[in-house]
Amino acid sequence: MKKCFETRKLYFGFPVFLLGYKDDVHGYNISTSSSVYSLGSMLVMAMRTKSNAITEISKYRQFTVNVPEQELTKEVELAGFNSRKDKFAITGLTYSPALTIDAPMVNECPVVIECEVVDMVPCGALTNVIAKITSRSVEEELLDEKGVFNTMRFSPISYMGDGSKRSYRYFNQEEVKMGSIIYDLRKNE
């Protein structure tokens, strides 16, 4: 039986990422977030409206989504809990210029998505950023011999929890190919 669950927040598993952006004070900077999704060439992410990241992205209208793996959890926390500071200096992470926009690609993150802002939609204390993907970069070891993304080699950090407790979760080595379950059901009919 389900029970009404009163909570201010409910995170049911979102990818953690480092948002890279041009910064008037520090040149380039990063912020930690977990509110993002992409479909085709569109990406949508959200952050607090008063955050340094949203302030800077509203000026320059470009950013990167840098997806870390488990070994960067400490750096993810440092970038998330040090507002308006030089987070590359604090975390020790390094960057390279993005390929198609003026924003940083975090070298230690195996997946980077470059974006140009299409629209910014305020919603209460948050701003939703709708963007066009201009480039995707992936470390070569995440591609198989045919150049296809190998999901078993990639282990991003997931963010879960509620208003009382939030935590990071990591992927295991279990994988089920999409469509295979229904295919097996139909085959056995």
Backbone as ProteinMPNN parsed JSONL, in Angstrom:
{"seq_chain_A": "MKKCFETRKLYFGFPVFLLGYKDDVHGYNISTSSSVYSLGSMLVMAMRTKSNAITEISKYRQFTVNVPEQELTKEVELAGFNSRKDKFAITGLTYSPALTIDAPMVNECPVVIECEVVDMVPCGALTNVIAKITSRSVEEELLDEKGVFNTMRFSPISYMGDGSKRSYRYFNQEEVKMGSIIYDLRKNE", "coords_chain_A": {"N_chain_A": [[0.832, -1.181, 0.0], [0.551, 2.17, -0.86], [1.71, 5.223, 0.604], [0.977, 8.586, 1.301], [3.597, 10.757, 0.866], [5.077, 13.199, 2.458], [7.31, 15.568, 1.612], [9.869, 17.951, 1.02], [11.566, 17.665, -1.111], [12.302, 15.245, -3.671], [14.446, 13.087, -4.955], [14.879, 10.806, -7.36], [16.962, 9.498, -8.56], [19.149, 10.954, -10.362], [21.5, 12.049, -12.837], [24.661, 13.181, -11.731], [26.432, 16.123, -12.504], [29.065, 18.288, -13.646], [28.752, 21.571, -14.21], [30.044, 23.55, -16.628], [31.264, 26.812, -17.261], [31.775, 30.138, -18.617], [33.272, 32.66, -16.655], [33.126, 35.815, -15.209], [34.781, 36.603, -13.081], [36.608, 34.464, -12.493], [37.51, 33.505, -14.931], [37.048, 30.768, -16.153], [34.669, 28.459, -14.79], [33.131, 25.999, -12.605], [30.167, 24.288, -11.516], [28.331, 22.137, -9.382], [25.622, 20.01, -10.212], [22.451, 18.279, -10.559], [20.25, 18.232, -12.081], [19.174, 17.544, -15.016], [18.408, 16.728, -18.418], [18.436, 15.184, -21.673], [17.299, 15.174, -25.048], [17.62, 14.07, -28.228], [18.965, 16.725, -30.004], [18.574, 18.546, -28.021], [18.973, 19.924, -24.759], [18.062, 20.152, -21.375], [18.446, 21.863, -18.386], [18.525, 22.728, -14.88], [18.973, 25.185, -12.323], [19.522, 26.988, -9.223], [18.217, 30.234, -9.395], [19.619, 32.455, -8.385], [22.212, 31.593, -8.397], [25.757, 31.637, -9.089], [26.446, 30.354, -11.459], [24.087, 30.45, -13.094], [23.82, 33.215, -13.304], [26.174, 33.864, -14.765], [25.872, 32.231, -17.062], [23.606, 33.352, -18.164], [24.672, 35.664, -19.202], [26.708, 34.832, -21.057], [25.616, 32.685, -22.439], [26.337, 30.078, -23.05], [27.481, 26.761, -22.217], [28.931, 23.853, -20.609], [28.172, 20.411, -20.016], [29.546, 18.294, -17.901], [30.234, 15.04, -17.252], [30.968, 13.239, -14.471], [32.661, 10.339, -13.026], [32.581, 7.829, -10.392], [35.084, 8.077, -8.975], [35.473, 10.795, -8.809], [33.89, 11.876, -6.841], [34.568, 13.347, -4.492], [35.556, 15.75, -5.599], [33.251, 16.601, -6.888], [31.623, 17.198, -4.687], [33.165, 19.281, -3.514], [33.018, 21.221, -5.548], [30.336, 21.721, -5.416], [29.783, 22.826, -2.941], [31.05, 25.257, -2.567], [30.388, 28.14, -3.171], [30.639, 30.706, -5.632], [33.425, 30.773, -5.834], [36.763, 30.039, -7.1], [36.524, 27.163, -8.495], [38.002, 25.329, -9.949], [40.559, 25.698, -8.938], [40.083, 24.989, -6.257], [39.237, 22.273, -6.425], [41.227, 21.014, -7.876], [40.8, 20.014, -10.36], [41.203, 19.968, -13.944], [40.998, 21.738, -17.109], [40.097, 21.965, -20.591], [39.709, 24.039, -23.5], [36.392, 24.145, -24.776], [35.134, 22.517, -27.751], [33.335, 23.754, -29.555], [32.228, 25.996, -28.385], [32.586, 28.791, -26.045], [33.568, 27.771, -23.32], [34.528, 25.703, -20.489], [35.831, 22.353, -20.841], [35.847, 19.746, -18.649], [38.686, 17.995, -18.014], [38.965, 15.582, -16.591], [36.488, 14.373, -16.672], [34.733, 11.859, -18.34], [32.681, 12.189, -20.208], [31.394, 14.827, -22.082], [29.187, 17.427, -22.818], [28.491, 19.991, -25.011], [26.843, 23.124, -25.05], [24.527, 25.6, -26.32], [22.585, 28.274, -25.21], [19.108, 28.373, -25.662], [16.776, 29.232, -24.463], [15.869, 30.698, -21.323], [14.075, 29.962, -18.526], [12.57, 31.253, -15.832], [11.41, 29.852, -12.775], [9.953, 30.137, -9.98], [12.309, 29.876, -7.421], [14.13, 28.757, -9.076], [15.83, 28.371, -12.257], [15.111, 27.217, -15.418], [17.021, 26.002, -18.015], [17.031, 25.874, -21.399], [18.617, 24.325, -24.003], [20.587, 24.067, -27.028], [22.378, 21.328, -28.177], [25.692, 21.457, -29.137], [27.923, 19.919, -29.459], [29.225, 16.68, -28.644], [31.454, 14.97, -26.572], [33.412, 12.102, -25.945], [35.393, 9.948, -23.987], [37.732, 7.795, -25.558], [37.941, 5.133, -24.586], [35.394, 4.548, -23.819], [34.064, 3.822, -26.025], [33.128, 1.199, -28.226], [34.645, -1.225, -30.515], [33.331, -0.595, -32.871], [32.766, 2.032, -32.625], [30.604, 2.626, -31.046], [28.824, 3.762, -28.19], [29.791, 2.383, -25.175], [27.982, 1.246, -22.742], [28.482, -0.31, -20.492], [31.003, 0.312, -19.647], [30.862, 2.815, -18.597], [30.279, 4.68, -15.71], [28.447, 6.714, -14.252], [27.727, 9.08, -11.584], [24.909, 8.881, -9.522], [22.263, 10.813, -8.106], [20.322, 10.748, -5.241], [17.475, 10.811, -3.004], [15.665, 12.579, -0.372], [13.983, 15.335, 1.283], [15.1, 14.965, 3.787], [17.36, 13.262, 3.688], [20.024, 12.962, 1.476], [21.884, 11.347, -1.081], [24.692, 9.845, -2.858], [24.693, 7.476, -5.49], [26.041, 4.61, -7.077], [26.67, 2.936, -10.186], [26.098, -0.557, -10.904], [27.333, -3.619, -12.376], [25.319, -4.7, -13.908], [23.273, -5.099, -16.774], [20.614, -4.636, -19.043], [19.521, -4.999, -22.243], [17.622, -2.562, -23.944], [14.396, -3.323, -25.091], [14.858, -6.016, -25.269], [13.525, -7.543, -23.342], [10.761, -7.468, -23.965], [10.983, -8.572, -26.479], [11.812, -11.194, -25.861], [9.522, -12.042, -24.486], [7.583, -11.984, -26.52], [8.674, -13.834, -28.248], [8.29, -16.194, -26.879], [5.563, -16.586, -26.971]], "CA_chain_A": [[0.0, 0.0, 0.0], [1.312, 3.414, -0.928], [1.382, 6.223, 1.61], [1.333, 9.94, 0.895], [4.927, 11.05, 1.399], [5.266, 14.641, 2.528], [8.713, 15.947, 1.605], [10.143, 19.139, 0.216], [12.32, 17.236, -2.289], [12.41, 13.809, -3.921], [15.368, 12.786, -6.05], [14.767, 9.369, -7.584], [18.095, 9.021, -9.339], [19.499, 11.867, -11.438], [22.954, 12.067, -13.03], [25.425, 14.309, -11.231], [27.316, 16.674, -13.519], [29.751, 19.547, -13.382], [28.352, 22.564, -15.191], [31.174, 24.411, -16.957], [30.813, 28.071, -17.84], [32.662, 31.294, -18.574], [33.039, 33.375, -15.4], [33.764, 37.139, -15.227], [35.792, 36.728, -12.022], [37.615, 33.397, -12.495], [37.801, 33.051, -16.288], [36.124, 29.649, -16.317], [34.317, 27.884, -13.498], [32.23, 24.844, -12.611], [29.229, 24.114, -10.411], [27.735, 20.801, -9.359], [24.176, 19.942, -10.313], [21.934, 16.954, -10.915], [18.973, 18.411, -12.766], [19.459, 17.634, -16.451], [18.047, 15.648, -19.337], [18.599, 15.551, -23.074], [16.585, 14.423, -26.075], [18.127, 14.505, -29.529], [19.936, 17.821, -29.932], [18.142, 19.475, -26.989], [19.311, 19.608, -23.382], [17.419, 21.019, -20.399], [19.006, 21.744, -17.037], [18.004, 23.759, -13.987], [19.746, 25.535, -11.127], [18.994, 28.138, -8.49], [18.277, 31.475, -10.175], [20.617, 33.358, -7.823], [23.541, 30.976, -8.421], [26.764, 32.249, -9.954], [26.379, 29.696, -12.767], [22.978, 31.008, -13.878], [24.179, 34.614, -13.583], [27.171, 33.894, -15.848], [25.312, 31.616, -18.274], [22.671, 34.306, -18.764], [25.49, 36.633, -19.958], [27.484, 34.242, -22.154], [24.675, 31.826, -23.168], [26.995, 28.823, -23.425], [27.939, 25.984, -21.064], [29.203, 22.429, -20.833], [27.723, 19.437, -19.032], [30.681, 17.382, -17.745], [29.701, 13.948, -16.445], [32.05, 12.545, -13.762], [32.437, 8.991, -12.507], [32.674, 7.665, -8.948], [36.345, 8.536, -8.38], [35.466, 12.252, -8.678], [32.85, 12.282, -5.886], [35.089, 14.401, -3.615], [35.608, 16.978, -6.374], [31.853, 16.98, -7.093], [31.194, 17.861, -3.439], [33.886, 20.546, -3.37], [32.464, 22.167, -6.52], [28.952, 21.995, -5.063], [29.644, 23.493, -1.648], [31.924, 26.433, -2.502], [29.765, 29.096, -4.079], [31.301, 31.922, -6.121], [34.879, 30.672, -5.703], [37.441, 29.381, -8.22], [36.385, 25.743, -8.169], [39.109, 24.563, -10.525], [41.647, 25.782, -7.95], [39.683, 24.252, -5.055], [39.123, 20.833, -6.672], [42.393, 20.464, -8.564], [40.417, 19.567, -11.697], [41.763, 20.756, -15.036], [40.07, 21.874, -18.221], [40.519, 22.354, -21.938], [38.632, 24.802, -24.141], [35.401, 23.346, -25.494], [35.393, 22.454, -29.186], [32.453, 24.589, -30.375], [31.737, 27.15, -27.622], [33.559, 29.375, -25.124], [33.318, 27.229, -21.982], [35.532, 24.67, -20.204], [35.574, 20.913, -20.787], [36.614, 19.194, -17.538], [39.498, 16.902, -18.563], [38.795, 14.35, -15.829], [35.155, 13.817, -16.927], [34.785, 11.107, -19.598], [31.621, 12.601, -21.127], [31.16, 16.271, -22.054], [28.203, 17.904, -23.788], [28.586, 21.441, -25.187], [25.5, 23.653, -25.295], [24.209, 27.021, -26.485], [21.276, 28.564, -24.63], [17.988, 28.736, -26.522], [15.851, 29.983, -23.626], [16.013, 30.55, -19.875], [12.732, 30.122, -18.006], [12.509, 31.279, -14.369], [10.293, 29.134, -12.158], [10.206, 30.294, -8.549], [13.721, 30.106, -7.088], [14.952, 28.026, -10.043], [15.771, 28.734, -13.669], [15.27, 26.125, -16.37], [17.792, 26.426, -19.178], [16.807, 25.035, -22.574], [19.801, 24.561, -24.83], [20.89, 23.243, -28.206], [23.667, 20.647, -28.072], [26.545, 21.764, -30.285], [28.947, 18.877, -29.579], [29.353, 15.672, -27.59], [32.781, 14.352, -26.556], [33.457, 10.912, -25.103], [36.702, 9.286, -23.953], [37.792, 6.668, -26.492], [37.734, 3.823, -23.945], [33.96, 4.329, -23.649], [33.523, 3.407, -27.313], [33.558, -0.145, -28.626], [35.416, -1.268, -31.76], [32.532, -0.013, -33.952], [32.523, 3.434, -32.309], [29.331, 2.727, -30.335], [28.979, 4.025, -26.759], [29.764, 1.153, -24.386], [27.357, 1.619, -21.473], [29.036, -1.085, -19.374], [32.271, 0.924, -19.212], [30.593, 4.144, -18.045], [29.637, 4.583, -14.405], [28.215, 8.043, -13.692], [27.218, 9.184, -10.22], [23.491, 9.245, -9.433], [21.888, 11.588, -6.926], [19.038, 10.258, -4.752], [17.116, 11.164, -1.647], [14.506, 13.427, -0.119], [14.295, 16.509, 2.07], [15.817, 14.588, 5.013], [18.64, 12.612, 3.41], [20.379, 12.848, 0.064], [23.11, 10.567, -1.196], [25.161, 9.455, -4.18], [24.64, 6.049, -5.776], [26.914, 4.253, -8.187], [26.143, 1.874, -11.031], [26.712, -1.883, -10.821], [27.684, -4.156, -13.696], [24.17, -5.343, -14.524], [22.739, -4.363, -17.909], [19.602, -5.313, -19.843], [19.334, -4.236, -23.472], [16.263, -2.092, -24.155], [13.65, -4.078, -26.094], [15.114, -7.463, -25.181], [12.529, -8.194, -22.477], [9.54, -7.633, -24.746], [11.316, -9.501, -27.562], [11.779, -12.54, -25.274], [8.107, -12.365, -24.192], [6.898, -12.265, -27.801], [9.256, -15.063, -28.812], [7.771, -17.338, -26.132], [4.104, -16.687, -27.1]], "C_chain_A": [[0.88, 1.248, 0.0], [0.792, 4.392, 0.116], [1.778, 7.585, 1.061], [2.624, 10.319, 1.618], [5.154, 12.545, 1.335], [6.76, 14.951, 2.634], [8.888, 17.169, 0.719], [10.817, 18.771, -1.102], [12.217, 15.725, -2.443], [13.258, 13.605, -5.168], [15.375, 11.273, -6.237], [15.832, 8.828, -8.529], [18.373, 9.89, -10.539], [21.009, 11.883, -11.609], [23.579, 13.342, -12.471], [26.312, 14.802, -12.366], [27.975, 17.942, -13.019], [29.42, 20.487, -14.531], [29.52, 23.506, -15.41], [30.696, 25.672, -17.656], [31.906, 29.136, -17.759], [32.263, 32.137, -17.374], [33.804, 34.694, -15.433], [34.903, 37.259, -14.221], [36.932, 35.729, -12.193], [38.008, 32.907, -13.892], [36.84, 31.957, -16.694], [35.835, 29.081, -14.934], [33.407, 26.691, -13.703], [31.319, 24.911, -11.396], [28.644, 22.724, -10.511], [26.225, 20.904, -9.449], [23.755, 18.512, -10.62], [20.604, 17.055, -11.649], [19.217, 18.632, -14.247], [18.815, 16.463, -17.193], [18.279, 16.132, -20.755], [17.786, 14.617, -23.953], [17.073, 14.951, -27.418], [19.174, 15.58, -29.364], [19.551, 18.872, -28.89], [18.592, 18.979, -25.621], [18.616, 20.62, -22.485], [18.073, 20.779, -19.053], [18.445, 22.88, -16.209], [18.942, 23.952, -12.804], [19.051, 26.696, -10.429], [19.23, 29.42, -9.298], [19.389, 32.398, -9.688], [22.028, 32.767, -7.816], [24.475, 31.735, -9.358], [26.681, 31.656, -11.362], [25.276, 30.296, -13.636], [23.249, 32.469, -14.236], [25.127, 34.696, -14.778], [26.625, 33.308, -17.145], [24.315, 32.562, -18.938], [23.417, 35.373, -19.572], [26.078, 36.006, -21.209], [26.709, 33.232, -22.993], [25.297, 30.55, -23.719], [27.442, 28.11, -22.159], [28.249, 24.564, -21.49], [28.604, 21.619, -19.69], [28.811, 18.364, -19.007], [30.264, 16.277, -16.78], [30.847, 13.155, -15.814], [31.659, 11.108, -13.409], [32.764, 8.971, -11.014], [33.948, 8.234, -8.33], [36.424, 10.058, -8.237], [34.409, 12.753, -7.681], [33.329, 13.4, -4.966], [35.098, 15.737, -4.356], [34.197, 17.512, -6.661], [31.343, 17.727, -5.868], [31.87, 19.219, -3.275], [33.319, 21.607, -4.315], [31.033, 22.56, -6.175], [28.778, 22.827, -3.802], [30.548, 24.712, -1.485], [31.457, 27.477, -3.506], [30.642, 30.314, -4.352], [32.814, 31.937, -5.898], [35.442, 30.019, -6.962], [37.475, 27.881, -7.935], [37.41, 24.851, -8.868], [40.282, 24.571, -9.553], [41.324, 24.94, -6.718], [39.714, 22.743, -5.272], [40.39, 20.205, -7.24], [42.059, 19.898, -9.937], [41.02, 20.498, -12.735], [40.75, 20.83, -16.179], [40.805, 22.188, -19.512], [39.397, 23.196, -22.524], [37.669, 23.842, -24.852], [35.67, 23.452, -26.996], [34.587, 23.475, -29.99], [31.951, 25.845, -29.677], [32.846, 27.67, -26.711], [33.197, 28.989, -23.69], [34.331, 26.106, -21.746], [34.988, 23.252, -20.313], [36.457, 20.364, -19.66], [37.342, 17.948, -18.028], [39.246, 15.574, -17.874], [37.423, 13.695, -16.023], [35.134, 13.125, -18.289], [33.719, 11.475, -20.628], [31.395, 14.101, -20.955], [30.185, 16.63, -23.175], [28.292, 19.426, -23.826], [27.229, 21.98, -25.623], [25.482, 25.162, -25.493], [22.79, 27.235, -25.989], [20.282, 28.977, -25.715], [17.018, 29.613, -25.731], [16.177, 29.717, -22.158], [14.661, 30.906, -19.267], [12.761, 30.096, -16.476], [11.261, 30.557, -13.87], [10.525, 29.155, -10.651], [11.667, 30.618, -8.314], [14.671, 29.433, -8.069], [14.827, 28.628, -11.437], [16.023, 27.489, -14.497], [15.976, 26.681, -17.6], [17.562, 25.408, -20.294], [17.924, 25.36, -23.552], [19.859, 23.616, -26.019], [22.272, 22.632, -27.995], [24.469, 20.94, -29.334], [27.614, 20.703, -30.498], [28.859, 17.93, -28.398], [30.749, 15.068, -27.701], [32.791, 13.218, -25.545], [34.87, 10.337, -25.148], [36.665, 8.03, -24.825], [37.517, 5.324, -25.84], [36.261, 3.534, -23.656], [33.275, 3.93, -24.959], [34.017, 2.006, -27.651], [34.276, -0.08, -29.977], [34.671, -0.695, -32.961], [32.24, 1.471, -33.717], [31.202, 3.682, -31.609], [29.61, 2.903, -28.844], [28.793, 2.733, -25.972], [29.261, 1.483, -22.983], [27.943, 0.871, -20.28], [30.347, -0.497, -18.86], [32.072, 2.276, -18.535], [29.81, 4.008, -16.747], [29.453, 5.964, -13.787], [27.682, 7.962, -12.266], [25.742, 9.561, -10.293], [23.213, 9.921, -8.099], [20.491, 11.157, -6.516], [18.751, 10.796, -3.365], [15.871, 12.021, -1.568], [14.943, 14.636, 0.697], [15.089, 16.213, 3.332], [17.207, 14.034, 4.759], [18.846, 12.546, 1.9], [21.713, 12.137, -0.028], [23.465, 10.319, -2.66], [25.032, 7.942, -4.297], [25.49, 5.802, -7.014], [26.333, 3.06, -8.929], [26.838, 0.549, -10.728], [26.963, -2.386, -12.236], [26.532, -4.89, -14.385], [23.627, -4.463, -15.649], [21.721, -5.231, -18.635], [19.355, -4.437, -21.058], [17.866, -3.856, -23.649], [15.616, -2.861, -25.31], [13.818, -5.583, -25.978], [14.073, -8.193, -24.333], [11.257, -8.46, -23.262], [9.778, -8.601, -25.906], [11.234, -10.942, -27.051], [10.349, -12.965, -24.956], [7.374, -12.749, -25.469], [7.389, -13.567, -28.419], [8.659, -16.296, -28.157], [6.25, -17.467, -26.222], [3.713, -17.781, -28.054]], "O_chain_A": [[1.832, 1.353, 0.773], [-0.388, 4.395, 0.465], [2.819, 7.712, 0.417], [2.717, 10.208, 2.84], [5.397, 13.093, 0.26], [7.394, 14.629, 3.639], [8.126, 17.378, -0.225], [10.662, 19.478, -2.098], [12.061, 15.006, -1.455], [12.839, 13.911, -6.284], [15.833, 10.541, -5.359], [15.623, 7.825, -9.211], [17.887, 9.602, -11.633], [21.737, 11.745, -10.626], [23.086, 14.444, -12.711], [26.88, 13.999, -13.107], [27.495, 18.584, -12.085], [29.768, 20.226, -15.683], [29.947, 24.19, -14.48], [29.835, 25.619, -18.534], [32.828, 29.048, -16.948], [31.077, 32.317, -17.097], [35.014, 34.694, -15.662], [35.888, 37.948, -14.485], [38.099, 36.096, -12.055], [38.786, 31.959, -14.001], [35.924, 32.185, -17.484], [36.649, 29.203, -14.019], [32.969, 26.404, -14.817], [31.659, 25.515, -10.378], [28.479, 22.192, -11.608], [25.617, 21.782, -8.836], [24.586, 17.649, -10.904], [19.911, 16.051, -11.816], [19.439, 19.76, -14.688], [18.697, 15.359, -16.661], [18.316, 17.335, -21.014], [17.608, 13.438, -23.647], [16.951, 16.141, -27.707], [20.167, 15.381, -28.664], [20.125, 19.961, -28.866], [18.594, 17.778, -25.351], [18.582, 21.811, -22.797], [18.236, 19.636, -18.626], [17.952, 23.871, -16.747], [19.608, 23.022, -12.35], [18.124, 27.303, -10.965], [20.324, 29.644, -9.816], [20.037, 33.058, -10.499], [22.947, 33.385, -7.278], [24.03, 32.391, -10.299], [26.831, 32.378, -12.348], [25.515, 30.615, -14.8], [22.942, 32.907, -15.345], [24.918, 35.495, -15.691], [26.895, 33.841, -18.221], [24.196, 32.565, -20.164], [22.863, 35.928, -20.521], [25.968, 36.568, -22.299], [27.091, 32.946, -24.128], [24.843, 30.009, -24.727], [27.745, 28.748, -21.151], [27.882, 24.127, -22.581], [28.537, 22.079, -18.55], [28.979, 17.618, -19.972], [29.973, 16.549, -15.616], [31.605, 12.484, -16.514], [30.493, 10.723, -13.484], [33.174, 9.984, -10.447], [33.887, 8.822, -7.25], [37.352, 10.563, -7.605], [34.074, 13.937, -7.685], [32.564, 14.322, -4.684], [34.689, 16.753, -3.794], [33.976, 18.723, -6.676], [30.702, 18.77, -5.996], [31.212, 20.201, -2.932], [33.158, 22.763, -3.923], [30.564, 23.619, -6.594], [27.741, 23.464, -3.614], [30.783, 25.152, -0.36], [32.067, 27.665, -4.558], [31.284, 30.868, -3.46], [33.413, 33.006, -5.785], [34.691, 29.508, -7.793], [38.351, 27.396, -7.219], [37.658, 23.731, -8.421], [40.934, 23.543, -9.367], [42.199, 24.251, -6.194], [40.169, 22.005, -4.397], [40.604, 19.001, -7.102], [42.936, 19.359, -10.612], [41.312, 21.661, -12.453], [39.774, 20.081, -16.21], [41.96, 22.613, -19.518], [38.25, 23.081, -22.092], [38.092, 22.854, -25.452], [36.352, 24.371, -27.449], [35.078, 24.006, -30.986], [31.31, 26.682, -30.312], [33.914, 27.065, -26.615], [32.602, 29.772, -22.95], [34.929, 25.607, -22.699], [33.85, 22.975, -19.935], [37.68, 20.502, -19.71], [36.711, 16.963, -18.411], [39.309, 14.53, -18.522], [37.22, 12.566, -15.578], [35.483, 13.744, -19.294], [33.842, 11.113, -21.798], [31.227, 14.59, -19.838], [30.337, 16.199, -24.318], [28.18, 20.08, -22.789], [26.549, 21.379, -26.455], [26.291, 25.898, -24.928], [21.892, 26.459, -26.316], [20.578, 29.816, -26.566], [16.501, 30.604, -26.247], [16.689, 28.656, -21.801], [14.158, 32.012, -19.463], [12.955, 29.036, -15.882], [10.193, 30.647, -14.475], [11.214, 28.289, -10.111], [12.209, 31.533, -8.934], [15.889, 29.526, -7.913], [13.848, 29.304, -11.753], [17.019, 26.792, -14.307], [15.573, 27.704, -18.154], [17.865, 24.225, -20.141], [18.151, 26.522, -23.89], [19.271, 22.534, -26.02], [23.226, 23.34, -27.671], [24.003, 20.708, -30.449], [28.159, 20.59, -31.596], [28.472, 18.319, -27.296], [31.182, 14.696, -28.792], [32.258, 13.341, -24.442], [35.476, 10.248, -26.216], [35.677, 7.295, -24.824], [36.918, 4.452, -26.469], [35.908, 2.412, -23.292], [32.062, 3.726, -24.998], [35.173, 1.665, -27.399], [34.487, 1.006, -30.517], [35.293, -0.346, -33.964], [31.546, 2.1, -34.516], [30.721, 4.815, -31.574], [30.517, 2.275, -28.297], [27.762, 2.069, -26.087], [30.026, 1.945, -22.136], [27.9, 1.379, -19.16], [30.752, -0.791, -17.735], [33.012, 2.825, -17.96], [28.8, 3.306, -16.691], [30.211, 6.35, -12.897], [27.244, 6.906, -11.81], [25.367, 10.461, -11.044], [23.858, 9.627, -7.093], [19.568, 11.187, -7.33], [19.663, 11.188, -2.637], [15.129, 12.176, -2.537], [16.135, 14.927, 0.793], [15.696, 17.123, 3.898], [18.133, 14.301, 5.524], [17.961, 12.13, 1.152], [22.574, 12.299, 0.837], [22.663, 10.547, -3.565], [25.236, 7.216, -3.325], [25.636, 6.668, -7.877], [25.588, 2.266, -8.353], [28.009, 0.523, -10.348], [26.813, -1.629, -13.195], [26.756, -5.625, -15.346], [23.529, -3.244, -15.506], [21.942, -6.427, -18.821], [19.018, -3.261, -20.92], [16.977, -4.698, -23.526], [16.217, -3.026, -26.371], [13.018, -6.344, -26.523], [13.778, -9.358, -24.597], [10.73, -9.571, -23.224], [8.883, -9.361, -26.276], [10.662, -11.809, -27.713], [10.0, -14.131, -25.138], [6.631, -13.73, -25.493], [6.621, -14.306, -29.034], [8.531, -17.337, -28.801], [5.687, -18.372, -25.607], [2.525, -18.005, -28.282]]}, "name": "protein", "num_of_chains": 1, "seq": "MKKCFETRKLYFGFPVFLLGYKDDVHGYNISTSSSVYSLGSMLVMAMRTKSNAITEISKYRQFTVNVPEQELTKEVELAGFNSRKDKFAITGLTYSPALTIDAPMVNECPVVIECEVVDMVPCGALTNVIAKITSRSVEEELLDEKGVFNTMRFSPISYMGDGSKRSYRYFNQEEVKMGSIIYDLRKNE"}
